[in-house]
Amino acid sequence: MPDAVTICECFARDGLQHEPEFVPTATKVALLDAFADAGFRRIEATSYSHPSRVPGFSDASDVLAKIRRRPGVGFKATCPNPRAVHRALADLDAGHGADELSLLVSASESHTERNLRTSRAGQWQRVEEMVALAGGRFKLIGVVSVAFGCPFEGAVDPGRVADDVARFAELGADLVTLGDTTGVATPPSVRALFARLDPAVPVVAHFHNTRGTGIANAVAALDAGCRNFDTAMGGVGGHPSAIRYGAGLTGNVCTEDLVSLFDTMGVHTGLDLDLLAKASAACEDALGRPLHSMVARAGFAPTPNQETP
């Protein structure tokens, strides 16, 4: 059997947080349904960020209420603080909650202060409170942002990142995401960090393609044993539109491009390429512009048995 990976489609949350204009709720719901149709089993649907801080997700509860649920598909929402978990619980009690919650920390003090408005110690206290509030009712995804480097402090101690992963594992996280927030990772740094991690909890590789190294880093993570990846259609996303740091293209690894590569490598994603292409086109229609996927322009690469001399 070929190797297999799980890809979480992040267009609707990490992708759209970069957009300056509000994307209509009906459009988001249609895209999320299209992602599930294409075969994604994990989909990042929205965020419970404060509506005044990230207004693009002011419709979080409406989105979760309107998506079409189906067995085996988990929808994820981001929770930056305990207030967000209370909102998630209210939606769950109303019958339309998220299946998974992302709980955030940053590997540097400066990014924590800028992005989460607290200290690292303060955010870990929040995370412990959020885990207790969740009460085992959600699948919990720990997220370590700026895991490979901070836009304010530069290099990040990989030992600190490994400790953060272990701490999430101790708190009962089902997965822990390593976020290359401003795209500074390289294949050697990916291999080195993965070698330090405790295998007690599966790790998700979340790379941004700021410097064109996202797919190379994903392959390095695959080679290091990672089998869970975050990507976004068209390579959109990055930091919220009201928060500026770093430079260049801040977006995620393009789903279409990584799936195409994995497909030719014999790595099973469980995705229908025809429906994936339709979802890719729908994302471009939703944002009204061509996005950054190479595959969206050239088509999926032929598998080896399709190649001609």
Secondary structure as GFF3:
##gff-version 3
##sequence-region A 1 309
A	DSSP	beta_strand	6	9	.	.	.	ID=ss1
A	DSSP	pi_helix	11	15	.	.	.	ID=ss2
A	DSSP	three_ten_helix	16	18	.	.	.	ID=ss3
A	DSSP	alpha_helix	25	38	.	.	.	ID=ss4
A	DSSP	beta_strand	42	47	.	.	.	ID=ss5
A	DSSP	three_ten_helix	55	57	.	.	.	ID=ss6
A	DSSP	alpha_helix	60	66	.	.	.	ID=ss7
A	DSSP	beta_strand	74	79	.	.	.	ID=ss8
A	DSSP	alpha_helix	82	93	.	.	.	ID=ss9
A	DSSP	beta_strand	100	106	.	.	.	ID=ss10
A	DSSP	alpha_helix	109	116	.	.	.	ID=ss11
A	DSSP	alpha_helix	120	134	.	.	.	ID=ss12
A	DSSP	beta_strand	139	145	.	.	.	ID=ss13
A	DSSP	alpha_helix	158	170	.	.	.	ID=ss14
A	DSSP	beta_strand	175	180	.	.	.	ID=ss15
A	DSSP	alpha_helix	187	196	.	.	.	ID=ss16
A	DSSP	beta_strand	203	207	.	.	.	ID=ss17
A	DSSP	alpha_helix	214	223	.	.	.	ID=ss18
A	DSSP	beta_strand	228	231	.	.	.	ID=ss19
A	DSSP	three_ten_helix	233	235	.	.	.	ID=ss20
A	DSSP	alpha_helix	255	264	.	.	.	ID=ss21
A	DSSP	alpha_helix	273	287	.	.	.	ID=ss22
A	DSSP	alpha_helix	295	298	.	.	.	ID=ss23
A	DSSP	three_ten_helix	304	306	.	.	.	ID=ss24
###
